[in-house]
Amino acid sequence: MPRITWVLLRGLTRESAHWGSFPQAFQHALPDTNVVVLDLPGNGVLHRQRSPVSIAPLVDFCRTELMRQDYAPPYQVLAMSMGAMVTAQWAHTAPQELAGAVLINTSFRPFNPIYQRLRPRNYGRLLRMLLLRPSDAALERVVLQMTSNHADQHLDALANWIAIRQRHPVRASNALRQLVAAARFRANPQAPSCPVLLLGSERDGLVNVQCTRAIAQHWGSPMALHPVAGHDLPLDDPQWVIQQVQRWSKQA
């Protein structure tokens, strides 16, 4: 039997290195799988490329890149935030290529209003980050505060994120283009044909957990909610995420 390929996708302006040790832990927990992490155009090793202003080209990129790396479908995808939008579009563009998807703390039109998809208290922070060009350390500190509810426990991650930004700086224009792509994305109201698991954080400070609830309700998909983690759920509680995936995989 061929090994299942799990594809891991991050969110806005984040790259594969932002997963930290999660891919290794995920691989250890699911040893009979291939775990592949991808950078999207404009991020990571592709930070010099221009980010598209819509989600569909990102789907095309993932499909092409996986075939280039000799990973054939069907795939299972674990994705966060904007990466989950890519996955949702993928599931409708090429449904035969996805065997399952785990979507973490994401939000879609038409299921959620803008004030739930991005909590208003973050508007000023994001605008200052785009316009004032803070230092790498200051910027990543703000990102950690917005995405983790245990920031004081992730000082090693913060240092790693600063190093990532210095190694692969995301252009302000690309950050804006990714925001536009995420804002413009409209999910298909019909549920994907593959099994889908929604994971959310009840105390997500960036995206209201009502977004996860709404998607699960509209699609009739199973959902699990973490009581205390922040938006970056794989950072705040990676083992919980892995346990939910293992449980769901057996059921699905």
C-alpha positions as a printed Julia matrix, in Angstrom:
252×3 Matrix{Float64}:
   0.0    0.0    0.0
   1.45   3.43  -0.93
   2.24   5.82   1.88
  -0.21   8.63   2.53
   1.23  12.08   1.8
   0.3   14.79   4.3
   0.81  18.34   3.05
   1.25  21.11   5.64
   0.35  24.69   4.71
   0.76  27.84   6.84
  -1.07  31.16   6.74
  -0.48  34.8    5.85
   3.21  35.72   5.37
   4.33  32.56   7.17
   6.59  29.85   5.78
   7.27  26.19   6.38
   9.97  26.98   8.98
   7.28  28.55  11.19
   5.98  25.05  11.91
   9.03  24.58  14.14
   9.27  20.96  15.31
   5.62  20.2   14.55
   6.25  18.34  11.24
   8.71  16.01  12.95
   6.28  15.32  15.8
   3.48  14.77  13.28
   5.64  12.36  11.27
   6.56  10.46  14.44
   2.9   10.1   15.41
   1.89   8.96  11.91
   4.95   6.93  10.86
   3.41   5.38   7.73
   3.02   8.76   6.01
   5.06  11.26   4.05
   4.94  14.74   5.6
   5.61  17.54   3.12
   5.8   21.23   4.02
   5.36  23.81   1.28
   6.21  27.5    1.05
   3.71  29.57  -0.92
   4.9   32.22  -3.42
   6.08  35.32  -1.57
   7.04  33.4    1.58
  10.03  31.36   2.74
  12.43  30.26   0.04
  10.02  31.89  -2.45
  10.04  35.28  -0.7
  11.38  37.03  -3.81
   8.42  35.86  -5.88
   5.27  37.93  -6.21
   2.31  36.71  -4.18
  -0.91  36.33  -6.17
  -3.95  38.38  -5.17
  -6.31  35.41  -5.31
  -6.34  31.9   -3.9
  -6.73  29.89  -7.12
  -3.11  30.4   -8.33
  -1.89  29.11  -4.96
  -3.8   25.88  -5.55
  -2.16  25.53  -8.96
   1.23  26.13  -7.37
   0.74  23.43  -4.71
  -0.42  20.87  -7.26
   2.5   21.57  -9.58
   5.1   21.65  -6.81
   4.01  18.34  -5.29
   4.2   16.63  -8.67
   7.61  18.21  -9.22
   8.73  16.64  -5.94
   7.33  13.26  -7.07
   4.46  13.17  -4.6
   1.42  11.84  -6.4
  -2.18  12.34  -5.26
  -4.33  11.72  -3.38
  -3.11  13.94  -0.55
  -4.23  14.75   2.95
  -3.75  18.39   3.92
  -3.33  20.03   7.32
  -3.55  23.78   6.93
  -3.86  26.95   8.96
  -5.6   30.22   8.25
  -4.93  31.25   4.61
  -3.46  27.81   3.94
  -6.89  26.4    4.8
  -8.43  28.69   2.17
  -6.04  27.18  -0.38
  -7.13  23.72   0.76
 -10.83  24.54   0.53
 -10.37  25.83  -3.02
  -8.25  22.8   -3.89
 -11.0   20.45  -2.68
 -13.39  21.94  -5.23
 -10.9   22.51  -8.05
  -9.51  18.97  -8.04
 -11.57  16.89  -5.58
 -10.01  13.63  -6.76
  -6.63  14.8   -5.43
  -7.61  15.21  -1.77
  -8.37  12.28   0.51
  -8.96  14.49   3.55
  -8.31  17.89   5.08
  -7.77  19.31   8.55
  -8.42  23.05   8.67
  -7.18  25.08  11.64
  -8.52  28.47  12.78
  -9.61  29.64   9.36
 -12.5   31.75   8.07
 -14.39  31.94   4.81
 -16.77  34.17   3.02
 -19.76  33.77   2.82
 -19.99  32.07   6.2
 -18.47  34.81   8.38
 -18.57  38.63   8.53
 -15.32  40.59   8.35
 -15.32  41.48  12.06
 -15.25  37.77  12.91
 -12.7   36.85  10.25
 -10.28  39.39  11.71
 -11.03  40.67  15.19
 -11.24  44.5   15.16
  -8.73  44.87  17.97
  -6.04  43.74  15.51
  -6.77  46.28  12.78
  -4.51  48.97  14.23
  -1.7   46.54  14.97
  -1.67  45.2   11.42
  -1.81  48.67   9.9
   1.15  49.83  11.99
   3.1   46.72  11.01
   2.55  47.53   7.32
   3.21  51.27   7.5
   5.78  51.85  10.26
   8.25  49.1    9.36
   9.15  48.06  12.93
  12.32  46.09  13.61
  12.29  42.36  12.94
  12.28  41.63  16.66
   9.46  44.08  17.4
   7.35  42.81  14.52
   7.68  39.15  15.43
   6.97  39.93  19.07
   3.66  41.49  18.05
   2.85  38.52  15.8
   3.52  36.13  18.69
   1.29  38.15  21.01
  -1.52  38.1   18.44
  -1.26  34.39  17.64
  -0.32  32.71  20.93
  -1.96  32.74  24.34
   1.27  31.49  25.91
   3.78  33.9   24.4
   6.02  33.85  27.49
   6.48  30.09  26.98
   7.64  30.45  23.38
  10.78  32.56  23.62
  12.7   29.98  21.59
  10.05  30.17  18.89
  10.27  33.97  18.94
  14.02  33.87  18.41
  13.51  31.42  15.55
  10.84  33.62  13.96
  13.15  36.65  14.08
  15.87  34.62  12.37
  13.37  33.43   9.74
  12.32  37.0    8.97
  15.94  38.08   8.58
  16.68  35.1    6.34
  13.51  35.3    4.22
  12.0   38.79   4.6
   8.43  39.06   3.29
   7.97  42.21   1.24
   5.3   44.63   2.46
   3.75  44.48  -1.0
   3.49  40.7   -0.76
   1.97  40.9    2.71
  -0.67  43.24   1.33
  -1.3   41.03  -1.69
  -1.82  38.03   0.58
  -4.26  40.0    2.7
  -6.18  40.9   -0.46
  -6.24  37.26  -1.57
  -7.56  36.13   1.81
 -10.16  38.9    1.94
 -11.4   38.16  -1.59
 -11.66  34.4   -1.15
 -15.16  32.99  -1.2
 -15.6   29.33  -0.3
 -18.01  27.03  -2.09
 -21.11  26.69   0.12
 -21.19  22.99  -0.73
 -19.01  20.82   1.47
 -15.94  19.2   -0.12
 -16.36  15.59  -1.18
 -13.43  14.51   0.99
 -13.65  14.19   4.8
 -12.91  17.48   6.6
 -12.02  18.14  10.25
 -12.28  21.67  11.64
 -10.0   22.58  14.55
 -10.43  25.87  16.37
  -9.29  27.77  19.44
 -12.01  29.13  21.69
  -9.66  31.91  22.81
  -8.25  32.76  19.37
  -7.35  36.44  19.58
  -6.96  36.9   15.82
  -9.91  35.04  14.26
 -13.17  34.57  16.12
 -13.87  30.9   16.86
 -17.38  31.48  15.51
 -15.75  31.18  12.08
 -14.8   27.57  12.73
 -18.24  26.85  14.13
 -19.95  28.37  11.1
 -17.89  26.37   8.59
 -18.51  23.14  10.49
 -22.23  23.87  10.58
 -22.54  24.78   6.89
 -20.5   21.82   5.72
 -21.71  19.31   8.3
 -18.09  18.57   9.22
 -16.82  17.38  12.6
 -15.17  20.0   14.79
 -12.95  20.08  17.87
 -12.25  23.22  19.9
  -9.28  23.86  22.16
 -10.28  25.72  25.35
  -7.2   27.91  25.91
  -4.84  27.92  22.88
  -4.41  30.92  20.59
  -4.59  31.26  16.82
  -1.35  29.33  16.28
  -2.8   26.13  17.68
   0.09  23.89  16.53
   2.44  26.17  18.48
   0.39  26.42  21.67
  -0.59  22.73  21.86
   0.92  20.57  19.1
   0.12  17.27  20.79
  -3.55  18.14  21.03
  -3.63  18.82  17.29
  -1.9   15.52  16.54
  -4.26  13.59  18.83
  -7.29  15.13  17.12
  -5.91  14.18  13.7
  -5.17  10.63  14.81
  -8.68  10.2   16.26
 -10.32  11.67  13.17
  -8.19   9.62  10.76
  -9.36   6.39  12.39
 -13.0    7.47  12.16
 -12.75   8.89   8.66
